[in-house]
Amino acid sequence: MSNTATTLAAPPKQAGFVQSLMILGILYFMLGFITWVNATLIPFLQISCQLSIAEALLVTFASYLGYFFLAIPSSFIIKKTGFKNGMAYSLVIMAAGCLVFIPAANTRSFGMFLTGLFIQGAGMSLLQTASNPYVSIIGPIESAAKRISIMGICNKIAGTISPLILASIILKDATKLEAQIQTATDLVEKNGLLDSLASRVILPYIILAVICVVVAVAISRSSLPEIETENKTVDAEGKTVTDSRTSIFQYPYVLLGALCIFMYVGVEVMAGDVIGTYGRELGMNLDQTKYFTTFTLAAMLVGYVVGIIAIPKYLSQSMSLRICAILGVLFTVCAYLTTGYTAVTFIALLGLANSLMWPAIFPLGIEKLGRFTKLGSAFLVMGIVGGGVLPQIFSRLYNPESFIYVEGLDFRHAFVYCMVPCYLYILYYALAGHKVGKR
């Protein structure tokens, strides 16, 4: 598809602009739904496949690993297909990943579940690489954070309800079932219980696959405009400027931004997907912890609403990032110093601290890239792999069988040691990192 319909300096007319945002909102909703059901899959697969905590957290690792390996290829795919077709193809890939769950559940193969999650991650990588710069450059760059916040609300509404929906299906009576499995002495009986539990995931993921395909067809036939980025570079006011740089590596703020995304997505997943594990380590049962992710996502929703109101009228993108990073350190320390539901509440509040980070980091990271916008976006999307890496570091820091185990470290220490350095780096990027090499 030709990339000549619209330029950076001439965003779509108001009616088309609103329609485009609505379509993008649907895509972000689907992205959020599939991403945040991982929080429910972690305890589900831990029981049905009889896994340790570190093994169960490979759910996030497999999903986010797809971002790392597919981000750069995604930028070249989008260059060939255009933004709109790239988004449609991404949904088909995500549907394929969902369908892999059928044989995975029938055989209770954790490796096959991870394969399906990796394929889903690959599709989401393509979708993120296409949609994030599209949202940023479809209008004035200084209000990009506001548009991304709107998309974030769609994403986090989906993230708020997806654990509720999936947990009510696949983790129904989870505490009772877990006790039955643990006390079963007959191997045939135990395998029957595990097989029955694993099969619960099949129908929800068939439905997800069908929805992905339907939306993909709708996107491919929509009037979503293409945006030309190959020969344009814009300043903060959206005016075209020239830049003689010939390589993405000549834009250090992009590389620093990719590392910032790595740190940010890591702490976001720790707050959203690991909160249930944290609660379990505090002694809470699965029927209590299976909905904890919803609390984190609800806090993020509040933050996104604040972002829409405050950015850029009252807060710049970089200032909002500074505030969020400081709140992240504060809430992490408070979670460490408390216990029980108070500690869980502070971890959920990290959703508020994390809420404005993506809307701030992404526009700052791709600003003034011009013809390197798609490749720069891909580098930032690669950083999403942090969502898989940080939970693995956390789970292994306090596991005596791990090669990175630190003697005397418990899960509370491991959590704070993972989170605080990440927030401090995000604060650095907000203060200075996003300016390095920017003209």
FENCOR-V660849 format. One record per residue. PHI is phi in degrees with one decimal (none if undefined). PSI is psi in whole degrees, 0 to 359 (999 if undefined). D_FIRST is the distance of its C-alpha to the first C-alpha in whole Angstrom. Layout:
PHI/PSI/D_FIRST + PHI/PSI/D_FIRST
This chain:
none/135/0 + -69.4/141/4 + -100.8/55/6 + -127.1/5/9 + -67.1/318/10 + -142.0/150/13 + -110.8/167/15 + -61.2/324/18 + -80.9/352/20 + -132.4/81/19 + -65.4/163/19 + -58.6/156/18 + -62.4/162/21 + -54.7/314/23 + -62.3/313/22 + -66.5/327/19 + -63.7/314/20 + -64.6/317/22 + -61.9/319/20 + -62.1/317/17 + -64.6/324/20 + -65.0/317/22 + -62.6/315/19 + -63.8/325/19 + -61.1/321/22 + -63.7/318/22 + -63.6/317/20 + -67.3/327/23 + -62.1/312/25 + -64.7/319/24 + -60.0/316/24 + -66.9/321/27 + -62.4/310/29 + -71.1/325/28 + -65.5/312/29 + -86.3/353/32 + -70.0/346/33 + -57.0/327/34 + -61.0/326/37 + -81.0/326/38 + -65.8/330/37 + -59.2/303/40 + -69.1/328/43 + -61.0/311/42 + -74.3/332/41 + -60.8/322/44 + -80.9/307/46 + -68.2/331/45 + -106.4/5/44 + 54.5/67/47 + -113.2/160/46 + -80.2/172/47 + -61.2/314/46 + -61.0/319/44 + -66.8/318/43 + -62.7/325/41 + -73.9/356/39 + -66.0/345/37 + -56.0/309/35 + -68.8/323/34 + -61.8/312/34 + -63.8/318/32 + -63.9/313/29 + -80.6/342/29 + -64.1/328/29 + -59.2/325/25 + -62.5/318/24 + -65.2/314/26 + -81.3/335/25 + -101.9/351/21 + -61.9/309/20 + -65.8/311/20 + -56.1/326/18 + -61.1/322/16 + -64.2/324/15 + -74.8/325/13 + -61.3/314/11 + -65.8/324/10 + -61.5/325/9 + -82.2/320/7 + -95.2/337/6 + 90.4/165/6 + -62.2/312/9 + -63.8/309/9 + -65.2/327/8 + -60.5/319/10 + -64.3/319/13 + -64.7/315/13 + -62.0/323/13 + -61.4/322/16 + -67.7/325/18 + -65.7/319/18 + -63.4/317/19 + -61.3/320/22 + -61.6/319/23 + -61.7/319/24 + -62.4/322/26 + -64.1/321/28 + -69.8/336/29 + -62.8/338/30 + -65.7/340/33 + -66.1/302/34 + -66.3/330/36 + -62.4/316/36 + -70.3/321/39 + -65.7/331/40 + -106.8/356/42 + 51.3/45/42 + -95.1/110/40 + -64.7/323/39 + -61.0/321/37 + -71.6/323/35 + -58.7/316/35 + -64.3/324/33 + -62.0/314/31 + -60.5/319/29 + -65.7/322/29 + -63.8/317/28 + -64.1/318/25 + -58.8/317/25 + -62.1/323/25 + -63.0/316/22 + -63.8/319/20 + -67.5/329/21 + -62.7/314/20 + -62.5/318/16 + -64.3/316/17 + -65.4/318/19 + -63.1/327/17 + -83.4/314/14 + -80.0/323/16 + -64.1/310/19 + -66.5/329/18 + -60.8/313/15 + -63.6/322/19 + -67.7/320/21 + -104.8/0/19 + -71.9/344/18 + -140.5/191/21 + -57.7/137/24 + -65.0/330/25 + -70.9/343/28 + -107.3/14/28 + -60.8/321/25 + -62.3/326/28 + -67.0/316/29 + -64.8/318/25 + -66.6/328/25 + -64.5/320/29 + -62.1/316/27 + -63.6/323/25 + -62.6/325/28 + -63.3/316/30 + -60.4/316/27 + -62.8/315/27 + -80.8/335/31 + -61.2/315/32 + -62.5/318/30 + -65.6/331/32 + -72.5/319/35 + -88.8/335/35 + -63.1/318/34 + -65.3/326/37 + -63.9/315/39 + -68.4/307/38 + -67.7/320/37 + -63.6/324/41 + -68.3/340/42 + -95.8/306/41 + -91.8/344/41 + -118.1/27/44 + -63.8/132/46 + 53.6/40/50 + -63.5/318/49 + -63.3/317/52 + -64.0/315/54 + -65.8/320/52 + -61.4/320/52 + -65.5/320/56 + -63.0/319/56 + -66.1/318/54 + -67.4/328/56 + -94.9/353/59 + -66.1/125/59 + -97.8/336/61 + -88.0/125/60 + -62.3/321/57 + -63.6/316/56 + -62.7/316/56 + -63.7/315/54 + -64.1/325/51 + -63.3/318/51 + -64.1/317/51 + -67.3/319/48 + -64.3/318/46 + -63.0/319/47 + -65.0/313/45 + -60.5/324/42 + -67.7/343/41 + -62.5/337/41 + -83.4/347/37 + -65.2/304/36 + -60.0/314/35 + -57.2/322/34 + -80.1/335/31 + -64.8/316/30 + -61.5/317/30 + -60.4/318/28 + -62.6/316/26 + -62.7/316/25 + -61.6/318/24 + -58.9/316/21 + -66.3/317/20 + -60.7/314/21 + -66.8/324/19 + -60.2/315/16 + -63.4/317/16 + -63.0/319/16 + -64.2/316/14 + -63.7/334/11 + -100.1/3/13 + -80.8/173/13 + -96.2/21/13 + -58.3/121/12 + -76.9/153/11 + -84.7/156/9 + -127.2/128/11 + -79.4/126/12 + -127.5/353/14 + -66.1/329/14 + -125.6/21/17 + -121.7/140/19 + -131.8/136/22 + -120.0/153/24 + -92.9/190/27 + -65.0/339/29 + -94.7/4/29 + 83.8/11/25 + -87.0/144/26 + -73.7/133/24 + -132.1/169/26 + -105.1/151/26 + -147.1/126/26 + -89.4/0/27 + -66.8/145/27 + -113.9/358/25 + -143.0/147/25 + -62.7/335/24 + -74.1/354/28 + -88.5/5/29 + -116.7/79/28 + -59.9/332/31 + -66.4/338/30 + -71.3/315/27 + -66.2/319/29 + -64.2/325/32 + -67.4/323/30 + -62.5/319/28 + -66.5/324/32 + -65.0/318/33 + -61.5/319/30 + -55.4/311/32 + -65.7/315/35 + -63.2/310/34 + -65.1/327/32 + -58.3/310/35 + -71.5/330/37 + -65.4/315/35 + -68.7/323/35 + -60.0/318/39 + -72.9/327/40 + -93.3/310/38 + -88.9/331/38 + -92.6/350/41 + -59.0/323/43 + -67.0/318/44 + -62.3/319/45 + -60.7/316/47 + -63.3/320/49 + -63.8/321/50 + -66.8/335/51 + -80.8/356/53 + 102.7/8/55 + -84.6/151/53 + -87.1/169/52 + -65.2/326/49 + -64.7/335/49 + -82.0/318/50 + -86.7/343/47 + -66.2/343/44 + -106.4/5/43 + -60.7/327/43 + -57.6/325/40 + -59.8/324/39 + -64.6/317/42 + -62.9/316/40 + -68.0/326/36 + -63.6/320/39 + -64.2/323/40 + -64.9/322/36 + -58.8/316/35 + -58.4/316/38 + -63.4/321/37 + -64.6/321/33 + -62.5/317/35 + -59.3/319/37 + -62.5/319/34 + -63.3/321/33 + -74.3/319/36 + -93.3/334/37 + -107.1/129/34 + -97.0/10/34 + -61.9/315/37 + -111.1/334/39 + -131.0/138/38 + -78.4/165/35 + -61.6/318/33 + -69.3/324/35 + -67.4/319/38 + -62.9/325/37 + -67.6/321/36 + -62.0/313/40 + -60.9/316/41 + -64.0/319/39 + -63.9/318/40 + -65.1/318/44 + -62.3/323/44 + -60.7/315/43 + -62.9/315/45 + -61.2/310/48 + -67.4/325/47 + -63.7/314/47 + -63.8/320/50 + -64.3/321/51 + -63.6/322/50 + -66.2/323/52 + -83.5/353/55 + -121.0/181/55 + -146.1/176/55 + 61.8/212/55 + -66.7/336/53 + -64.3/315/53 + -63.0/317/51 + -61.9/322/48 + -61.7/317/48 + -66.6/325/47 + -67.2/319/45 + -61.8/323/43 + -65.9/341/43 + -60.5/335/41 + -59.1/321/38 + -65.1/315/39 + -63.3/325/40 + -84.2/346/36 + -60.6/321/34 + -97.4/7/33 + -73.6/307/33 + -59.8/313/29 + -60.1/336/28 + -91.6/315/30 + -65.8/315/29 + -64.1/311/25 + -62.2/321/25 + -64.4/328/28 + -79.3/334/26 + -109.5/3/23 + -61.4/134/25 + 64.1/29/24 + -89.9/338/22 + 55.0/239/19 + -66.7/349/17 + -96.3/11/19 + -59.3/313/18 + -66.3/318/15 + -68.8/320/18 + -62.3/319/21 + -60.4/320/20 + -63.9/319/20 + -61.5/317/23 + -64.6/319/24 + -64.5/327/23 + -56.9/326/25 + -63.3/343/28 + -62.4/341/28 + -58.6/341/30 + -55.7/332/33 + -65.9/338/33 + -95.3/330/34 + -77.8/314/36 + -62.5/317/38 + -60.7/327/39 + -67.1/318/40 + -61.3/315/42 + -56.9/309/44 + -67.7/334/45 + -94.0/342/46 + -62.9/327/48 + -112.1/15/51 + -96.8/113/51 + -57.4/338/54 + -87.5/357/52 + -86.9/150/49 + -74.5/347/50 + -108.1/15/49 + -59.8/135/51 + -108.8/118/53 + -59.8/134/57 + 86.7/358/58 + -89.4/129/55 + -105.8/181/54 + -63.7/329/51 + -68.9/317/51 + -64.3/316/52 + -59.2/320/49 + -62.8/310/46 + -68.7/325/48 + -69.2/332/47 + -78.8/319/44 + -80.3/313/43 + -60.5/313/45 + -58.8/324/43 + -64.0/314/40 + -64.2/325/41 + -67.2/322/42 + -67.2/319/39 + -59.8/321/37 + -62.4/319/40 + -60.0/315/40 + -62.8/322/36 + -66.7/324/37 + -80.7/316/40 + -139.4/326/38 + -58.3/323/36 + -72.9/351/33 + -96.3/346/34 + -66.6/115/35 + 81.4/6/33 + -88.7/129/31 + -106.8/999/32
